[in-house]
Amino acid sequence: MNDKVISLDRHIIDEQRRYGGRGDFSAILSQIIFAAKIVAAQVAHAGLVEDILGRTGNTNVQGEEVQKLDVYANNMFISALNYIGKVCVMASEEDPDLILLPKEHPKGEYVVMFDPLDGSSNVDVNVSIGTIFGIYKRVSDGEDGILEDCLQPGNQLFGAGYIIYSSSVNLVYSTGNGVNGFSLDPSVGEFVLSNPNIKIPPRGKIYSANEGNYAYWKAGTREYIDYLKSEGNKIGKPYSSRYIGSLVADFHRNLLKGGIFLYPEDIKDPKKPTGKLRLLYEANPLAYIAEQAGGYASTGYERILDIKPDKLHQRVPLIIGSKEDVLEYEEFARKNNP
């Protein structure tokens, strides 16, 4: 191997030397990578392998139709993490309750929260999908983890990341010392450093939003989108609209190129304005990555990482990306929604 190529394992070792021991995190990340490689192989064979595409006929706790790959990925990540002795409890977007470890397996000090297959409904049409994860240190005593361990604000994250399954398989993660991206080299089966020290531009030229919901947005959001489309915005020309419909893919593009992703609250029910994305499994890990790269994430009114969760499947609005763009959105949101 070229001596200029830095493998994920080497990068982890270098980080441990620079910032102190994180051996347990390294073991957890290694298992996440192991599971991701297997999921990536299944995604790559979708359409060729019998009975891997399509719906199961069931709905998850979110009320969404469960894809067969969702179940496969969820089981794979649980199996990869539940025996290594580093984790005390897990929670997944696909499971209604805590995921407790088998009694015979040793328990550790860490909590893993994950969305096993974000954007899975897109796999049938060959659109990028991904896995999102966040890792916390437990706050409870005892052997098994409890709900309190999972309901921590994002500012307590120990590390977070995501994997994209696309034309290449990419891993992006942070342990609080910046953000680095890796690409899977299929010739050797290893992730190698491809995007060191990622910094999101302070202002972008791209906005990502499902404008089919325009009529249901609050006045501030509609005014902000109209402003981005005008020549009167801060960059002096209309922003480009880029919306894949797979959160991890839209976020990844904007992280590298700059821009803003919006999934704001709507007013379908004015008494219950709500967001769509899950605080623990999607918003917190990506907000952590964004801030480590110099960006920002907000509900429009408060910092995502400061929200104290009150339930496992809490939903929030998510405005995330280049810091100047997100802060500007907050001005519109607050002005029009006192």
PyMOL commands that set and color helices and strands:
alter all, ss='L'
color gray80, all
select helices_A, chain A and resi 8-19+23-44+68-81+120-125+147-150+154-156+211-216+219-228+247-257+279-292+304-306+323-336
alter helices_A, ss='H'
color red, helices_A
select strands_A, chain A and resi 55-59+65-67+87-92+99-100+110-118+129-137+159-165+169-174+180-185+190-195+206-209+240-241+260-263+277-278+296-298+315-316+318-321
alter strands_A, ss='S'
color yellow, strands_A
deselect
rebuild
show_as cartoon
